[in-house]
């Protein structure tokens, strides 16, 4: 924009300068010629009274010398004598004498003016006044140079002013663009100082107002999440009391552990929702790599290191967790995990949420007794997690990957959790038909290049993981209406 404004100023000012410069240059040239010819005519006219009084050579010579010190005057007497230097052609002199009319003409050397003077006895003398060519253009080149310099100065000044104005506009535009990008990347504290033209100032104020509104909406949403999570404590307390009443009945210990885990998750959601606003993609990670909330902490080193974890270790733990329920429902469960290292740049909890969402969809959307299998393999640049089942499959894979879209009574968040986690590692997710005859969900996770330095736990990542678990534990999605 800055270059465009300077170019427009250069073009417009150049056209204006030329429109004045060319006529002025021609006018200066014309005025210089008119000045020189007028002086020559005046010198010739001054000799006419002298010739009317006397035609003696001595007197005429004296008069010519007094009027012309540069030898530009000449007198052609009736007897053929010429006093002074002659420059006019013979034909022109004969014509002026014969027709007794004033003549002016251009020659190779300059400009000649012939003025006939009628004497006594019907005789005719001709006065010749000559102007050299250099005299006709005296001062013209200098005037043209001065005008050209003024024109160049005018154009340069206008371009400089336009450039400064453009720089001011561009600076304000870039600041607004930088702030917009920062806000889009999650910097909720970014604001701009309105500057520049009135329109850009108004845009800056509108941006600040929008950013404040976004922060307010996010804060309201987080408070709503915290309030809704808090409401779950009442039925959870009732469920805990029922578990205590069961005493030592079969399965009571597992039910109590599940209730404890659910209580921990609810507390985590409330804490994350009411922490200061921070926006970041899933995978911000916790530094400690704490477990999955089921007593499956990552003390063995398979979990997060900063924001890393081993896919193989996480999958083994989660499949072991779901295998108990699969045995109760008569579901054959297969697991095949590569022995190669499978590090990815995701926290343990985020990856565990992905595995739980995929396996949970199988339990939710396929009949009891339906077999499923989990496989982890490593490629040159990624780790591939595949979950296959022998159910009815997924009719519309594209619709299944849309967040919140589900017609089976679920939240529609399960596959979206997996998709966002995959894209955090620059991977992707695909849905197709598996070897068991049902659906195959293939999640590709990019390999972590190196172990990053340990950092502090990310509030944003905790908030994302808590929201993911909320969507996962409500109703995992699968089958013809996946999450």
Order of alpha helices (4+ residues) and beta strands (2+ residues): alpha-alpha-beta-beta-alpha-beta-beta-beta-alpha-alpha-alpha-alpha-beta-alpha-beta-beta-alpha-beta-beta-alpha-alpha-beta-beta-alpha
